[in-house]
Amino acid sequence: MLYSLGDASSGEGAERKTVASISKALGLLAFSGLLLGAIAPSLHAEVAGAVQAETAERRAGGDGVRTVAGEPDAIAEDLSAFVATLLKQPSPRGGSPHGSSPNGGSPHGASPHGKSPHGKMSASGAGHSRAVPLHAAMPDVSALMSYAADVGLSVPAPSGAAEPGAGEAAVDDKSDSDTSAPIRLAHNDAPAVAPTKAVVSGPMAKMVRPAPGDPWGRYYVGSEICETCHAGLFDEFSLTVMGRSIKSGKVTAQGKMECETCHGPGSGHVNEGGGRGAGHIRSFRKTDPATSVADSNAICLSCHEKGNQTYWPGSTHETRDVACTDCHTVMRRVTPRFQLAKKTVMDTCFQCHKDRRAQSQRTSHMPMREGKVTCASCHNPHGSATEAMLREPTVNETCYTCHADKRGPFLFEHAPVRENCLNCHDPHGTMHPNLLVVMRERLCQRCHTNPHNQPGLGVIGIANSMRYAVGSSCQNCHTNIHGSNSPSGSRWHR
Amino acid sequence: MKVHGGVLITGMLFVATGVAATRVAAEEAPVPAAVPLAVPAAVPLVAPEAVPAAVPAVAPVAAPDGLLAEHGGVETFGVFEMGWRAFVDRPADYTRWWAAPGRPPGSAPSESIAKFDEYGTIRPGPYLQQLDFAARTKDGVYWSELRINDYGTESFRYVGTDNYRAVFDMMKAGEHYFTAEWDQLPHLYSTSAQSIWNGVGTNQLTTNVALGNNPTQAQVAAALNANLRTIDIGIDRNIGRASYRWTPDPNWDFQASYSNDHRTGTQVAGAIVGGLGNQQIVQLPRPVDDTTQNAKASGQYFGDTPWGHFNILTSGGVSLFTNEHDSYTYENPFFSAANPSVFSPLGRVSLLPDNQAYTASMTTGVDLPYRTRYMGTFSYASMRQDEGFVPYTINPFVVANALPSDSADARIDTMLINNVLTTRVTDDVKATFRYRYYDNDNKTPERLFPAYVSEDSSNNGIAAGSVRRNLAYAYTKQNASEDVTWRVTKTFNVGATAAWERYDRERREVAVTDELSGKIYGDWRAFDGGMFKTSYLYSQRRYDGVYDPQSLVRYTYWSSPDTQTVTNFLMRKFDLADRDRHKAMAVFELDTPIPGLVVSPNAGLRFDDYLTDPYGAGELGILKDNVWNAGIEVAYAVSPGLRLMAAYVHEQFDRDLVGSSTITALDGTTFPAGGTSRFFSNMREDVDTVVVSANVDIVPDSVDLGLSYAIAHGKEDWTAEPFGSNTPCPSDTVCAPFPTYRTNYQRFEGVLRHKLDPDTIAKLGWSGDVTLKLRYLWERNQVADWQNDLASPYMYLIDASVARNIGMAAFNPNYDAQLVGGSVAFRW
């Protein structure tokens, strides 16, 4: 039996399928209600047990049927989302998930996760939505049942299960119907774990494009079926730059973006009923043993190895095995820009640079705590043409971006100033005024001797003991220490 | 046309709402809820059945027929939070720390609000915490968003009345991106500076204080008492930025940006005037009134090679700095009509001159065969400055020489060539080669300036300063390295790097320094949580040939080198001296057996050992400069509703210095053998930082509490000890340890949030979330800084021999502040 995500079929066959679908939907509703009521309190423990067992099997090198990995909470969340979606919408496609609004429903309605403040969006969008019959949800019903059975739940057997190989018979080798551009294919790199034969216990998802060379024989199923279970993620994702590009159908240099562009062919995942890691779906989670940091990063770099990311290969962060997802979250809008994993740039960087976090608490600091300056104001964490991943060719040219007054060139230059601002300042925060690395006059005495008798402060009231050391110390007189343009400024007095 | 239509749709939204909200925010007025929400129900842009008509969530938009339908309509979302706050304890604007008659040094500390308001004025009353208003077409094609104060922090501590930021984004997905931004960035230094100056903020400072060249302490006190006024010291930045990005197709990417940064205000600056060896020092409110404009445009092409991708990016930019003042003048309080050439009636100090920078660069990344990638950059910049010279002196009683030119005609051209070649030798071994060349070529003409006028003074009325020549300091820097990384397992990498760095300088004591370094590192990451990163670097920097102190000064004092004295020839400057460096770091992240408990110890060090020899060779300078830190962070998710975090870091800075008060004649023959008058100083600084936070869901999905506390406590001591037989430290009375310098910053903040029941909110006609917040902040900053604490208008109280020294006592960073407030946040 073919479960199409395309236009509604017509004729008797279609009617029969519709009746069957309605029956299955009713059954699903009942099942879902029972499922939620019965297993919700204990789902965490049950799934956790299953996950642990399967994870152990996988680590032992077993030829596991499923590669479920990850947190059971997320599985329950996905499951709940799926059920809630079905409970809330008579049709998962072509209409409002929250009602029957032709405009796609309320943006304020409760999301499947019950917490989306931004409402639900149709993956297709009103501009190119397609009518989809109710039975379109059926593959997922079967998949869910299969999954529920896998985790040890008692479920009714799916009716009309496809014969093995049915999916192959349904291959739709056309390009995406919404665009003439080919769907961008994810890398089919060598599998990180030994290929296993996918076990198909239910109907096969429709193929929208083959995935030649996939080690598990998977194929592409398109994004729409993903939304059936991951509707909540679609909501949030649509608030991000990438999400908007995908939703709008923007064609990239690699083709039209789909979920599988990053996550790899999804047929295995769908046909095995979903679940974290099922069907060798690429998760990008740090805890996913199926992939390495380099492998995950390669997916991102397939599009983003340009612009600010040109220097990523060979950069400090790349060399030190930093994952793109250590700093960025793709699916959620945590920050208005750059899709950071934390709420601020500082929090993102401080995950590793804990000494810098301590420095940021100093009394002498740039307005970083205040949100006016961030680490990324000076650094390009993706690598650059400088050692410290600075945005400009040198430290000084970076500083001149905001402090162009210090740029000069001056008539009388102060050589260490011209060479490196960091000789005297630490922009990450210090105890000393003006972000000095050490207080004047010791700051200056690292290079200079002078006749001003400053070995010690001495005792208050003793002549010459502190005359020139208080206030701005040496700069009380050498006021233009960054350079002078006065003809009488050779000592930076003028 | 579609673009324009979409822009029109989103732009109209913000004309109505964004501008109104910005204006309200700028006026510090409470924003009526109706402002962003005042929308006639007749124009629902979202499903009417989902949003009750009584509370429409979007602004009215008279969009052309068909556009909305074409894109599926428009929907909006956002956040709006405003509140009210009050000080429980507000530091005074003006209090005294400094020494004054009747208030001798060492008096009890006082406080000032200046440091608390350093980057934004916190006023009691209503305030706008945040506004985020976005609109998009439902097909995802068009998007626009206005954000005010999107700092990512929920704290009301940093939302002042003069530090707003508004960002407006507008985009067509994957094609057009436009951003406009307005940012206020104040930097308040002082609210308690003591000024004798009139015309503050201008470049002509006058004073009513006229003490003559030999005032008594009583005369100074009387004059100051009669003329001191309290002023603010600080700089306000107003920055406007706009950027546009256009990606006409997947292969092309064009970007352009422009920013205008205008600064106004004052800074404290010292100046020396008259006296010629019997210095007369004053602190002044130096005027700041300048503008920096930066413009940049770039284009990038991205395509395929037979082995992957390539991109080539070219860009060009202009940066213009314009200062409204080329110098400022001030009246000398110690002017002597009897000897005006020495005790000048006026002083003048040059300000930072107008300058320009022009840049062009090209960057490329190319995937090559054999899993190799090349990345390269060629960048060229020209920095120029041609501000007209100010005269040698403003003292009309000094006859100065003619200037050799009207301006410096200064120019520095820089060039960067960077090359990186990285290749995957095997599946698990990657090699990266880097070579970088940077040239800082100073093309400023070196001119002789005959008889400059020091301190605007002259003993005989004729400029008598030495002949000096400006030096065109220049350098090149080269880096080369080879890095090999071996992926031992999927989660364990090790690597090693060998590197070389060379500086080749002109007009410095050392021409060439070479630094060789080796580094090893390892990175491990566990699937089930946990990671470990560590590295160690050792390097040796050596200068080539001799350390020649005369190489600099023989050019500076071209015509009379024998008669000048400069920094002791035995000084080995820290950026040139031979040095061995050890650098290491380690970061652990350990998932403990206790679910939710993650422990992250971390440590780092950088030990610099300078080979400067104060014993045998009698050299001077830094001997060591060591820094290390160690800390631990503990994060514990006790339950989904209780999350705790605590972090501690200890840092230590430890430096040794052998210094001297001696100077050297330039011919070298007069230098005392073995060096004389040396002292030793250890500078040690310890900083302890603790950050603690807790998030508690008191009532799940309804009431939660966020708490945070941070303390940074620093302590710095300088010793001053005799060194050698001839020392300026014969006794503790004139060579005592410096007073301990201390800083102590603490901050506690709590936020109690209550998310109102959604059903109740819906009944009230609102379709989003409404959260009430109660806030409390306590913050303390304590600084014991002998250098600033002792700066006073009445400097003779600090040093009885110094009557001709008038400070401004500007800096008092001490405060205690408590702030409470409440806010309501609407999210839809």
Interface residues (C-beta under 8 A of the other chain):
Chain A: S96 H98 G99 S101 N103 G104 G105 S106 P107 H108 G109 P117 H118 G119 M121 S122 G125 A126 G127 H128 A192 S238 L239 G243 R244 S245 I246 K247 S248 K250 V251 T252 A253 Q254 K286 T287 D288 P289 S292 V293 A294 S302 E305 K306 G307 T310 Y311 P313 G314 T319 R320 D321 T335 P336 K343 T344 V345 D347 C352 K354 D355 R357 A358 Q361 R362 T363 P367 R369 E370 G371 K372 A385 T386 E387 P393 T394 E397 Y400 T401 C402 A404 D405 K406 R407 G408 P409 F410 L411 F412 E413 A415 P416 R418 E419 N420 N423 M431 P433 V438 M439 R440 R442 Q445 R446 C447 H448 T449 N450 P451 H452 N453 Q454 P455 G456 L457 G458 V459 I460 G461 I462 A463 N464 S465 M466 R467 Y468 A469 V470 G471 S472 S473 Q475 N476 C477 T479 N480 H482 G483 S484 N485 S486 P487 S488 G489 S490 R491 H493 R494
Chain B: V46 A47 E49 A50 V51 A57 E70 H71 G72 G73 E75 T76 F77 P105 G106 K115 Y119 G120 D132 R136 K138 D139 G140 V141 W143 E145 R147 D150 Y151 G152 T153 Y158 N163 R165 V167 D169 M171 A173 G174 E175 D183 L185 H187 P250 N251 D253 D261 V268 A269 G270 A271 I272 Q279 I281 Q283 D290 T292 N294 Q300 F302 G303 H309 N311 L313 S319 F321 N323 D326 S327 R348 V349 S350 L352 P353 N355 A357 T363 T364 G365 R373 M375 T377 S379 A381 M383 R384 Q385 E387 F389 V390 P391 Y392 T393 L403 A408 A410 R411 I412 T414 L416 N418 V420 T422 T432 R434 R436 Y438 N440 N442 T444 F449 Y452 V453 S454 E455 D456 G465 R468 N470 L471 A472 Y473 Y475 N479 D483 T485 R487 K490 T491 N493 G495 R505 R507 R508 Y521 D523 R525 F527 D528 G529 K533 S535 T556 T567 N568 M571 K573 F574 D575 V587 S600 N602 G604 L620 G621 I622 N629 G631 E633 A647 V649 E651 F653 R655 L657 G659 S660 S661 T662 I663 F679 S681 M683 E685 V687 T689 V691 A710 I711 A712 G714 E716 W718 A720 P728 C729 T733 V734 C735 A736 P737 F738 P739 Y741 T743 Y745 S767 G768 D769 N781 V783 D785 W786 Q787 N788 L790 A791 M795 I798 D799 A800 S801 V802 N805 G807 F811 P813 R827 W828
